């Protein structure tokens, strides 16, 4: 859009000097961005501006003429004002349509209104096994396995049971193999969940982590990490060595011969390393020191760590497991204003299950720092070992912030968990047909979220009050307020923390984890998690029409089904359980079908036409008569 066009369009309603003073939208490109994509030529843009200007001036003239006619008429003024309000809304809607560029898709902030659990009940056909033929082919082959199934799983160490949707991808859709160097910029959601699950597993089964370390790198090691460089005579350089490739011996028609490589010499950077390689070297030394024992500077011997190992002759000693989790980050160095200065700051956060007596702590810390040998090693005791995840959240703040934190680019592994510290995987007990179970899970997630809404609002208010109190306490300390006032603020912070903890416990009293945004899993906690999972499947079958077709069962679950149903080990038939569930929840299922049918009929109703001005005037007059008491009963 040119400045002449702006003056031409706006000159009809405002003086030119005022337009030149208030042209911020034109300078920012706002007036040009919408129309540049839509208009095809300069003449077409001018026609659009003329139409907009005509609609605006026509509306102003009609409003002025009607105002002269209706001034002083009480009833008429009410009716005509409502009429003008409807007309203004139509004009605004038309202007928005004209300004909207063609061919641009609208991105929704949330899909809850477009992807509700009601719509999922009609998509059960997607989970049935089938082969889709080409347009000119016909096939009668039907695969036996379903592409989507429901797995009932358990986890003994946490006492949890869950129903998990599992998809079986076709053999031809395998992902490509990973090749080349590995670079990552952040922890994935799956990595964060593995770290927290391992922390919960160690806290539950091994009394938790006891020590928190922060490992940093010296300048020489940072140069080796970033570019495999060294510094000599005041300038950096990269020491390298060459390795000759002699080729490959192959067999041909004329016998054996040597296939020469494209690059006969391979360049190897001598100092090239990664953060994962350095921390692995450090942990290897710590593990040997932990399992073999060590000696202090004063000559005191620290005994090695063992664990009991059952044998045919009784318990025997074996090397103890060394539990640890480490995560690396390399954020850029920033000043107080957030500007990036200098090189990145690589460091490693490490939690491990190893603590010593206070009398030898100084020697122990000095020994560990010597093992690291790359810079400073900061050690802290974890006061509550079973709550070690809070230390991880504090140190790895970006795990909670997600996209808002800059974790830095790292080559190689970004985190690692000891094999003995990894949480055992879920064990599958039985497999069912999926049918409409995804819609059932999403519906329960929506209901649970609605139940949590008041508690979440209460928790938000408590956290705001706590933040304000902490801020007031900091201001009071700077102003040297009396100690009694500071103690009062501190006691209020403690009360708010307890109130927030009470609300959080109330939110967890359902002992169920399900979300409307994740329709593939529902998890039950507590001592009665198995019974609650069975009750959920029973309700889904009776009240929501789930098929409950068993595809297979393993282990103890298979034995329970065989004993409770028919007592046979050859075939498990759940028809009796299905009939019992449908009889028990028949009323709920009929109400559910009636509600679905009602909303389907509402969805299929044609869109009503926009009322005419005569209809609007008539109903506005009826409304006015009713409000003023002139309408006969």
C-alpha positions, 0 to 999 in steps of 0.5 A: 500500500502506497502513501497516496492510497492511504491519503486517498482512502482516509482523506474522505473522513479525516484531514490529511495532516492528522492522517500523516501524524497518526500513520503508525499502522501504515509505518508498521506494515499492518495495512499492507500485510492483509491486502498484499496477500489478497489483492492481485493488482493495484486496481483491485486494491483500489476497488476494495478500498472504495467498497469499504469507504462506500460501506462506511459512509453509507452507514454514517449517512443512514444512521444520521437520517434515521436519528432525525426520524426517531428522536423523541419516539420512545418505543420507536427509538428502542426498536430502531436502535436494536435494528441498527445494532443488528445492521452494524453487526452485519456490516462489521462481519462483512468488513472482516470477511473482506479483510481476511486474506484468501487461502489462509488456514486458521490455527486453533489454540485448542481442539477440545471443541473440535475433537471431543470424546463425543466424536470419538465414539463414531470412529471405532471402525478405525481400530478394526483390522483390514487391508485397503485394496487399490482402486482396481483390485479386490482382496478377501484377505483379512489380517488376524491381528488388530492394528490397535489394541488395549493392553492391561499392564501392571508395575509391581514396584509402584503398585500401579495398574493401567490400561494402555492403547498400543498401536502395531505399525506395519512392517514397512513403516520402520524409522530410518536408522540413525547415522552420523553425529548426534546433536541435541538441543534439549531433553525430550518429554520421554527423557524427562519422564524416564528420569523422574520414573527412575528417581521414584523407583530408587526412592521406593525400592532403594531408599533414594539418592543421597548426594547431589553433584555439579561438575564443571569444566576447565578452560582446557577441557572446554576447548577440547569439547567445542573444537578439540583445540589446545592453546600454545604460545597464546593461540589455539590450534587443533592437534591431529594425527593421520591414519592410513586406510589400506583399502578392502580385499575383495574377490573378483573374476580375476581373483583377489584384488584391493579396493582402494578407498576414496580417502586414503588418509583419515584425519583424527582429532586427538583431543576430541571428546564429549561431555558424556565420555568425560562423565562416564570416565568419572563414574567408572572411577567412582564405581570402583572406589565405591565397590572396592573401598578407599583410604583417607589421607590419615590412613583410615580404611573405608570398607567396600560396599556389598550386597547379599546374593542367594546361593545354594549354600546360603547368602553370599556377598556380591558387589553392590549396585551403584545408582546414579543419574546424570544430565548435561547442559550447556547454556550460553553465558548471559549478563544481567540484561539477558544478552549472550556474552562469552562462550557457553557454560557446559556443566553436569548435574549428577545424583547418586546413592552414595554418602559417607560419615561427616568425619571423612566427608572432606577427604571423600570430596577431595578424592572425588574432585581428583577423580573428575580432574576437569574443574570444580566438583560441587557436592551437596547432601540430599536431606530427604533422599526419597524426595530426590526428584525435587533436586532434579527439578531444581537443578534441571529447571528446564525440565519444568519450563519446557521450551522457555529455557535454553539448554544448549547444543550438546554432542553425544549423550545428554543424559544417562541412567545406571542400569540398576537405577532404571525403573522396570518396564510395565508388564502386560497382563492381557490384551483386548480389542480397542473398539471405542475405548479411546472415547471412554478414556477421553470422557473420563479424563474430561470428567476428572479435569472438571472435578479438579477445576475448583481445587486448581483455582484454590491452589492458584490463589494460595500460590499467589498469596504465598508469592506476595507474602514472600515478596513482602517479607523480602521488602520488610527485611530490607526496611529493617522491620521489627522481628515480630512482623517478620515472624508473622510473615514467616508463619503465614508462609508456612501456613500457606505451604501447608494449605497448598500441600493439603489441596495437592493431597486432595487432588490426588485422592482419586488415585487415578491419572487420566487426561482429556488431552491423552486418550491412550492411557488411564492409570490407577494407584493405591492398594486397590488399583487392580480392583479399580481397573476391573471396575473400569472395564466392567463400566466401559462394557456395560455403560459405554458399549465397549466390546470386551473381546479378549485377544490374549492373557498371560501369567497370573491374569490368565490364571485368574480369568480361567479360574473365575470364568470357566476353569479351563486353560484352553479358551477364555470366554467373557460372554457371561461377564459382558452380559452381567455388565450390560444388565447392570448398566443398562439404564446408563447405556440407554441414557448415553445412546439417547444423548448421543442421538440428540446431539447428532440430530442437533449437529445435522440440523440446517443452519438457520437463516439470518432473520430479516429486518421485518422479523427483528422489528416485530419481535422487538416490538413484542418484547417492548410491549411485554416489558411495558405491560401492554402485551395481553396474556 
